[in-house]
Amino acid sequence: MEAGPGGRLPDIAGPEVRSAGALARVRLKARGKRRLRVPLPLFGKGAAAYRAGYNCAPESNYGRITWAEWLSRRYGSRN
């Protein structure tokens, strides 16, 4: 009988689930930079787990500040 992971801290997450590409776009805009983004295929079990969303914890919505809001506070608003 397997009890699962022991000694782990609870998962925490922000108020939204975003793709890596979306995070990069918002970060570049916040920094006032333009860069060519090239999507690269990622292979293996780890990449498959990310694609399946196993790195997300929407049920543990701990955070209240979105990625865009945090970047705006850190780098200022660039619209």
Backbone bond lengths (Angstrom), bond angles and torsions (degrees), N, CA, C in turn:
res aa  C-N    CA-C-N  psi(-1)  N-CA   C-N-CA  omega(-1)  CA-C   N-CA-C  phi
1 M - - - 1.450 - - 1.528 108.51 -
2 E 1.325 116.22 127.97 1.455 121.73 -178.66 1.522 109.67 -102.58
3 A 1.336 116.38 127.66 1.459 121.18 -176.98 1.523 112.35 -90.85
4 G 1.326 117.99 -8.97 1.459 120.36 -177.53 1.511 110.73 92.54
5 P 1.311 116.78 -177.54 1.458 121.21 -177.19 1.526 111.42 -62.39
6 G 1.298 116.05 142.51 1.457 120.36 177.73 1.516 110.83 -116.14
7 G 1.300 116.71 145.80 1.456 121.15 176.46 1.511 114.96 74.77
8 R 1.311 117.75 15.68 1.460 120.24 179.68 1.515 110.36 -85.95
9 L 1.311 115.10 149.75 1.461 120.73 171.03 1.522 108.19 -80.14
10 P 1.321 118.08 156.84 1.465 119.42 178.77 1.530 111.19 -65.66
11 D 1.322 116.06 148.34 1.458 121.13 176.06 1.520 108.90 -68.31
12 I 1.326 115.58 142.71 1.464 120.16 174.46 1.522 107.95 -127.33
13 A 1.294 116.30 153.59 1.460 120.95 -179.56 1.519 109.28 -152.73
14 G 1.317 114.23 162.64 1.457 120.02 176.39 1.513 111.44 -85.35
15 P 1.314 116.86 -174.16 1.465 120.41 -174.41 1.529 114.50 -81.28
16 E 1.333 118.99 0.62 1.454 119.79 -178.87 1.524 110.84 -145.80
17 V 1.320 115.85 154.16 1.463 122.51 175.04 1.519 106.57 -107.96
18 R 1.326 116.69 122.65 1.472 122.32 -177.61 1.515 109.63 -129.45
19 S 1.311 117.06 151.96 1.462 121.57 175.92 1.528 109.12 -77.79
20 A 1.322 115.78 162.13 1.465 120.08 178.06 1.526 110.44 -61.51
21 G 1.324 116.82 -38.04 1.461 120.10 178.21 1.514 112.52 -63.25
22 A 1.328 116.32 -41.40 1.465 120.48 178.62 1.525 110.63 -65.87
23 L 1.321 117.40 -39.89 1.468 120.64 177.26 1.522 110.59 -61.83
24 A 1.320 116.34 -42.81 1.469 120.52 -179.92 1.528 111.34 -64.54
25 R 1.347 117.11 -43.69 1.475 119.84 179.17 1.513 111.79 -58.80
26 V 1.323 117.00 -46.49 1.464 121.51 -178.50 1.526 110.22 -65.65
27 R 1.325 117.05 -39.67 1.472 120.19 -179.99 1.529 110.87 -65.42
28 L 1.319 117.33 -44.88 1.461 119.90 178.59 1.526 111.05 -60.67
29 K 1.320 117.15 -43.17 1.466 120.70 178.51 1.522 111.03 -62.33
30 A 1.317 117.14 -43.42 1.461 121.28 -179.67 1.520 111.48 -63.46
31 R 1.321 117.09 -33.70 1.463 121.24 179.96 1.524 112.23 -85.82
32 G 1.338 116.67 -4.56 1.458 120.22 -179.91 1.515 112.32 70.24
33 K 1.332 116.99 31.64 1.461 120.98 -177.32 1.517 110.32 -116.28
34 R 1.324 114.05 152.72 1.458 121.26 174.68 1.519 106.98 -121.51
35 R 1.305 115.61 124.63 1.459 121.16 179.46 1.518 108.53 -139.18
36 L 1.302 115.38 148.58 1.454 120.66 172.50 1.519 107.87 -74.82
37 R 1.308 115.48 124.25 1.471 120.15 176.71 1.513 107.40 -103.77
38 V 1.311 116.06 124.13 1.450 121.51 -179.23 1.522 108.34 -114.10
39 P 1.332 116.94 115.25 1.466 118.61 178.39 1.525 110.09 -69.19
40 L 1.301 116.57 128.67 1.455 122.29 179.44 1.520 109.70 -112.05
41 P 1.312 116.72 133.48 1.470 117.95 176.53 1.530 109.56 -71.48
42 L 1.294 115.71 136.13 1.461 121.01 176.96 1.521 107.99 -113.56
43 F 1.319 115.33 136.51 1.452 120.86 -174.83 1.521 110.33 -116.60
44 G 1.290 116.43 163.20 1.454 122.32 174.94 1.516 112.64 102.54
45 K 1.321 113.99 173.35 1.461 120.79 -176.79 1.532 112.17 -67.02
46 G 1.320 116.99 -37.62 1.468 119.93 179.20 1.518 111.49 -62.85
47 A 1.336 116.66 -45.56 1.464 120.64 179.14 1.527 110.49 -65.85
48 A 1.322 116.96 -37.83 1.467 120.39 177.98 1.524 110.73 -63.48
49 A 1.327 116.79 -36.94 1.468 120.63 178.48 1.528 110.54 -65.71
50 Y 1.337 117.82 -40.13 1.468 120.41 176.47 1.516 110.79 -64.18
51 R 1.346 117.01 -44.16 1.471 119.98 179.11 1.523 111.31 -61.53
52 A 1.317 116.64 -33.10 1.473 120.96 179.48 1.527 112.16 -78.26
53 G 1.341 117.18 -8.95 1.460 120.90 177.63 1.515 114.64 86.35
54 Y 1.343 117.54 16.63 1.465 119.90 -179.02 1.525 113.38 -68.45
55 N 1.339 117.02 -14.60 1.461 120.04 177.09 1.527 112.17 -86.66
56 C 1.322 116.91 -2.38 1.462 121.93 -178.91 1.525 110.24 -98.77
57 A 1.307 115.24 153.33 1.466 120.46 179.23 1.529 109.57 -139.32
58 P 1.348 117.74 63.21 1.470 119.34 -175.98 1.524 113.59 -61.87
59 E 1.323 117.90 -23.47 1.462 119.86 178.62 1.528 111.67 -77.23
60 S 1.331 117.17 -11.48 1.468 122.11 178.83 1.516 109.42 -108.71
61 N 1.286 117.28 50.25 1.452 124.07 -176.44 1.528 110.15 -67.39
62 Y 1.298 115.65 81.39 1.457 122.95 -175.93 1.528 111.33 -87.40
63 G 1.323 115.52 -44.37 1.455 120.59 -176.48 1.515 112.89 -75.66
64 R 1.320 116.91 158.16 1.464 122.30 179.24 1.527 112.10 -121.65
65 I 1.320 117.21 -12.40 1.463 121.56 -177.47 1.521 108.49 -101.88
66 T 1.333 117.43 129.99 1.459 120.66 178.33 1.529 109.70 -76.34
67 W 1.318 115.30 165.48 1.467 121.50 177.69 1.529 109.96 -58.56
68 A 1.331 117.48 -45.36 1.468 121.20 -179.89 1.524 111.25 -63.23
69 E 1.318 117.59 -40.40 1.470 120.51 178.61 1.525 110.84 -64.65
70 W 1.326 116.82 -42.63 1.474 120.17 179.63 1.524 110.61 -63.22
71 L 1.338 116.37 -44.46 1.463 119.85 179.02 1.524 111.52 -63.15
72 S 1.328 116.49 -39.43 1.459 120.63 178.67 1.530 110.81 -62.07
73 R 1.312 116.75 -41.35 1.473 120.03 177.66 1.509 111.73 -67.24
74 R 1.311 116.58 -36.22 1.464 121.30 -177.38 1.530 112.42 -76.48
75 Y 1.343 116.43 -43.62 1.457 120.08 -173.52 1.518 114.04 -113.02
76 G 1.317 118.54 -3.35 1.455 121.02 -176.64 1.507 110.27 86.36
77 S 1.295 116.58 162.35 1.457 122.12 -176.78 1.526 109.56 -83.66
78 R 1.331 115.92 131.48 1.486 121.57 177.05 1.517 107.52 -130.61
79 N 1.304 116.28 92.77 1.471 119.07 -179.18 1.481 111.96 -98.20
